[in-house]
């Protein structure tokens, strides 16, 4: 059995918060790949985007994910991890990949700082277009899809724990 759980989904889907709750409830470690990037690069995600663009941020994210070699952890990925086939294959080999599916309306309600949040998207891409594009990738890579609308983070964590039989 794979000892890790990896959470994928849009910014604002609750990956970090649900991940921390899940890790605590299941006595697992917790890693947030966005935080890893910021620690290892000594820059915020937004600074990386401003300095180098969204494709560089995605490449850095792939590199950080490919370096992961852990067991018994919950891993919260950045929202753009699903663009990398290599990163997702690495995560799938060592963890169960779980898509936190949140409706576009709910994501929009949760995120107010689109322009400063460090979201890796093309300059001319609308948030709706980014959402639609990523939904396809998340569904393709997910081994478990959790419809999070109408559930708080504790309920989502509980649902996942039951779904994976812990």
HUURSUL-V83617 format. One record per residue. SS is DSSP state (~ for helix, > for strand, _ for the rest). PHI is phi in radians with two decimals (NA if undefined). PSI is psi in whole degrees, 0 to 359 (* if undefined). Layout:
ss->[SS:SS]
phi->[PHI:PHI]
psi->[PSI:PSI]
This chain:
ss->[_:_:_:>:>:>:>:>:_:_:_:_:_:_:~:~:~:~:~:~:~:~:~:~:~:~:_:_:>:>:>:>:~:~:~:~:~:~:~:~:~:_:_:_:~:~:~:~:~:~:~:~:_:~:~:~:~:~:~:~:~:~:~:~:~:~:~:_:_:_:_:_:>:>:>:>:_:_:_:_:~:~:~:_:~:~:~:~:~:~:~:~:~:~:>:>:>:>:>:>:>:_:_:~:~:~:~:~:~:~:_:_:_:_:_:_:_:_:_:_:_:_:_:_:_:_:~:~:~:~:~:~:~:~:~:~:~:~:~:~:~:_:_:>:>:>:>:_:_:_:_:_:~:~:~:~:~:~:~:~:~:~:~:_:_:_]
phi->[NA:-1.24:-1.58:-1.84:-2.14:-2.01:-1.79:-2.13:2.67:-1.16:-0.98:1.56:-1.31:1.79:-1.01:-1.19:-1.17:-1.08:-1.06:-1.13:-1.09:-1.08:-1.05:-1.12:-1.15:-1.82:0.97:-2.03:-1.31:-2.37:-2.28:-1.94:-1.16:-1.10:-1.17:-0.98:-1.02:-1.14:-1.20:-1.25:-1.76:0.96:-2.56:-1.29:-1.03:-1.12:-1.10:-1.09:-1.07:-1.10:-1.36:-2.23:1.69:-1.20:-1.24:-1.16:-1.05:-1.09:-1.15:-1.11:-1.06:-1.02:-1.03:-1.14:-1.15:-1.15:-1.41:-1.13:-2.51:-2.30:-2.38:1.00:-2.30:-1.74:-1.99:-1.73:-1.59:-1.22:-1.08:-1.73:-0.98:-1.17:-1.25:-1.70:-1.07:-1.11:-1.10:-1.18:-1.11:-1.10:-1.12:-1.12:-1.18:-2.04:-2.69:-1.56:-1.61:-2.10:-1.65:-1.51:-1.55:-2.20:-1.10:-1.02:-1.05:-1.21:-1.05:-1.08:-1.19:-1.36:-1.80:-1.91:-1.86:-0.90:-1.39:-2.12:-1.46:1.44:-1.57:-1.38:-2.47:-1.11:-0.97:-1.65:-1.49:-1.35:-1.15:-1.08:-1.10:-1.09:-1.01:-1.07:-1.08:-1.29:-0.95:-1.09:-1.13:-1.05:-1.13:-1.12:-1.57:-1.29:-1.69:-2.48:-1.97:-1.96:-1.38:-1.51:-1.06:1.46:-2.10:-1.50:-1.11:-1.09:-1.15:-1.10:-1.05:-1.10:-1.06:-1.08:-1.00:-1.17:-1.11:-1.66:1.33:-2.01]
psi->[140:133:349:157:131:129:127:158:178:156:136:358:341:19:313:313:311:321:316:316:314:315:316:313:329:8:49:162:170:134:132:114:333:319:319:314:313:322:311:333:351:37:153:161:320:321:319:316:313:320:322:344:167:329:326:317:317:321:319:318:315:314:315:320:319:338:345:130:79:163:158:48:153:129:120:119:165:160:338:7:326:348:338:111:320:313:316:323:319:314:317:327:332:0:167:124:124:124:118:99:115:136:156:318:318:319:315:324:323:326:122:341:52:318:345:6:349:39:121:96:158:147:325:3:131:163:324:316:318:315:310:317:315:329:318:314:315:315:324:320:342:139:340:131:126:118:104:347:133:2:142:176:324:318:321:314:317:318:314:313:317:318:327:3:36:*]
